[in-house]
Amino acid sequence: MKAKRFLSILLAALMLITVFAACGGKDGGESSSKAPESSQAGGAPESSGPESSNAGENTGDAVEVTIMMDGDNTPNATNMVLDKLGEMTNTKINMIYTPTDDAATKRSTMAASDTLPDIFRVLDVVTEAQEYADAGLIYNLAGLEDKAPNWFKNAGDLISQVPANKDGAIYYVPTGQLGYAYNLNIRTDWLKNLNMEMPTNLDELYDVYYAFTNNDPDGNGQKDTFGLATDADPRSFDSIFGAYGIPANKNNILLEDGTVSIYAKHPDYLEAIKYIRRLINDGLVEPDWLTIPAMDKFGKMWNGVAGAMEFQCVGPTNNWMPGRYTEEVTPTFGFATIEGPGGKKGVSPMFANITGGWCIAARTENIDACLRIADFCCTDDGNDLLYLGVEGEMFQWTDKENGEYEYLGEYTDGAKQRAEGGFCYSWLCPPAVSCEMRCFNAQTREGVDLAHNNMITEGVVDCQDVLQTRSDYGSDMDSVISEMYVALLQAGSDDDLQGIYDEYMNRWETEAHGSEWEEEITQWYNDNK
Amino acid sequence: MSNLTKPPAGVVPKPSLKSRFLSTVRRDWMLYLMFLPGLVYILVFKYAPMYGVTIAFKDFKIGMDVMNAPWVGWKHFADLFGRTAFLRALQNNIIISFAKLLFGFPFPIILSLMINEVRSSKMKKLVQTSVILPNFVSWVVVYGLFYAILSPNAGALKDVLGLFGYEGALPNLLASQNAARTMIVISHVWKGAGMGTIVYLAAITGIDQGLYEAASIDGAGRLKQMWHITLPCIRTTIIVLLIFRVGEMMYAGFDQIFVFSNDAIVSKIDIIDTYVYKLGLQERKYGISTAAGLFQSFTGLILVIITNWIAKRVDPESGLV
C-alpha cells in the first residue's frame, strides 16, 4: 500500500513538473537575451550608450550571443567556424540556422513572443523592419557607430535610405551588397561534344536544349540528360523573359500608359510564356521542375543530368567548383546572352539595395558583444573566416592579394567544409565586397560583370517605401501571379493562354486588390521619380 | 416548522454535495492526484490561452500588450470574409475534410475487422505493426516518399513501368490539379488508418466471445458474425470517434497540406490553416488570422453538437453527453 501511495505521488509530481517545465522559457537560463526596460511596448528604445554595456569586452568573460541566420546548408550545430568567431569576438555564439523558406515565419513567431535573437537578418526592409521598429523590438543603434566602425562605414549612405531609419535612428543596417544578377550557365563541354556554339538567340537556344536532351551530350549512350534544370520560379527562365524585355524577378514595371504595375502585365508576357511552354512540352526541361526542391535542382547540375541552369554564375563556376560535381571530369561552363525577336535581351535587375540587412534585438543584454560580432564579420578577416573557414586548418592562402587559396585535407570536400561552418555564415553582416567576391576565379568575375551589365533597368520601378495595399494584400497578389504562371505553363494549348491570363489578371485586379495597388504605386512613382 | 426541516427520527440525513465530494476525494485521493496534472494542463494550455482569441476583435500589432490593444469589433471578420482567397480556402477545407471523413473514417473500421479475422497471432501482429508504422512517419518524410515514387523523371514508378517496357512521359501527379485532392486523401488514409485500428481492435477484444460461439452454433458464418455481432458491439466506439472526427472537420491537416502544396495545386488544396499561417506568421496579421482560427473553432463546436444530437436521436446510449 505504501509503495502504491509513493508511486502515485511520484507519478503525479513528475507529470506536474513536465507541465510546468513546458511553460518555462529560456530566459531563466544562460541566455543573454532579456528585455531591457527600454524595449517595452509602445516605443522604441533609446540608444543605451557605452556606459550601459555589460559585454565581455569589459568583464573579460565570453558572453553568449544568439544569432539567427537562414540558408539551405546544414552546418554542424557546433563547428570550427563558430568556435573561432566566438574566440575572435570574445563571445559564445549560439547560432539558430533555419532554412531560408522558414526564416520569415520563425522570425515573426519570435517577434510576436518577444524572443527575437540578439542578431538577425530581415529581408523585407519595407514592411517587416518598419513593424519591428515601430514595435520597439529592434535596437536603435544611433550613437553607437564608433563601436562597430567597419559595419556602419560599410553601409554608408544606404542607412538613411531605409524607411525605418527615420529621424536619425538606426534600426536596420543594410549590407550594401548589390546582389548577383542571373546568368544563363551552359555546359561548354557538352556544346563541344555536340559540335555546337554558344547560343545567342531563342532559336539557337532551343536547338542547344534539344541537342542536350536528345543527342547524348555526355556520350554515355543513354538518353538520360535534359537541356535545362529549372523550378517553379519564373526567374529560372530569366534570360528567356529577358529576351522579351521582361524583368521576371517580381519586378514592377512602367507600362506605356504611365501606370506602374507588375511584370506580368508586360505586353510580351504571353509570348515569353509560349516559348517556355514549347521547351516544356517538347521535353527539354527536367520534368520535375514544378515540385523539385532547390537543392535537388542544383543536384541536376552536379550529377550531369542537365546542361544549363539560369542562376547566379557564382554557384556553378565558383562555389561548386570542383567539389560538388560528381562526374569523373569536372564540367566546364560558359554564359549565354539571349536576344529575343525584337532584339531585346537581359536579366532581372539587382539594385544597390537596402534589402537584406541586419538588426539587433532591443531585448539584447549584450549590445557591445553584438556590435563586436557585426563589426568583425564586416571586415575582410571576419568574412574570410565565415566564407573559407579557419585559416591554417581548413584552408590556406596561396596568393592572398589575388584572392587565391586552397582547402586543406578533408576540407577539399565541400560538404565537409560546410559542415564545419565554412561558407554557411558568410552573409552574416558581410562587407559590400565579400571574401567570395575577392576570391572569384576569372570566369566567375567575368560572369558576374556580364550579368550586371546585362540587367534590364529601363522601365523598372524599384519601390522601397511602405505601400498600404501591398502591406494588406501583398500575399494575395503574389499568390495569384504565381498560380497564373504555373497555370499558363500547364495549359492544354496556346489557344487557352489568353483566356487563362485574363481570368487570373481579373482576379488579381479585383479580388487581390491589384488595381488599388497599381494606383498607389503609380502615385508613389509620380511623386518620387 | 421544525418538523419540516428536521429529518424524522431514525433517518440518516442526506450528506451535502460538498461533503459527498470531499469524502469521495478522501477515499480516492490517489486517483484525484493522478487527475490533477491533466487538469492543470487543460487549464494552463487550453483555457488560459483562450484570452488570446480577443485578438480577433482587437487591432493588435507586434509589441503591443493584448489587453491594451484597441477594440475593433467585427472588422477582422468582415475583412476575412471579403477575401476571395479565404473563401477559396474555406471551400477547399470543406471538400478535403469531407473526402477524408468519407474515405478515411470507415477505412480503419474495415481494416480492424479484417485484422481481427486473421487467426495466426504472428501474422496478426505483423499486419498490425505494418499498418501502424506510417503513423510515426512525419509528413515531410511522407512527401519525400511520394516524391521518390511519383517523380516523372527519377521516381520509382517510372523504373517499375520501365521494367514492363513503358518509356513514355509520366504525368507529375504531385503537380496535377486533377489529382491533388486525391493524393491528399490517399496519403491521409495510408498514414492514419493503422493508428485508427488500435481503438477499434481494443473495442473488438472486449466483445464477449460467447456471442460468437452462440452465433456459430446457430450457423452464422464469419461475415454474419462480423455484421451482427462485431459491428453492433463497437457501434458506440464508432459513434464517439465519428463525433471527434466531425469536430475536427475544420482542421483539414496543416502539416500535410503544407508539405504537399505547390503553385500548381495550391488553388485546390489551400485550406484555412495554411491561409492563416500565411497571414498570421508570414505577414504578421494577427487579428485576421485569429479571427479565422476562432471561426474554425466555433464551426467545429457547432458540428460536434449537431453530430452528437443526431447520434443521440439514432441511439440514445451513444454520443458524448
Interface residues (C-beta under 8 A of the other chain):
Chain A: K4 R5 S8 I9 L11 A12 M15 L16 T18 V19 A22 C23 A41 G42 A104 T105 S108 T109 A111 A112 D114 E128 E131 Y132 D134 A135 G136 L137 F226 A232 G283 E286 P287 D288 L290 T291 G474 S475 D476 S479 S482 E483 Y485 V486 A487 Q490 R507 E511 A512
Chain B: M30 L33 M34 L36 P37 G38 V40 Y41 V44 F45 K61 I62 G63 M64 D65 N68 R83 T84 A85 Y147 S151 P152 N153 A154 A169 L170 N172 L174 A175 N262 D263 A264 V266 S267 Y277 K278 L279 G280 L281 Q282 E283 R284 Y286
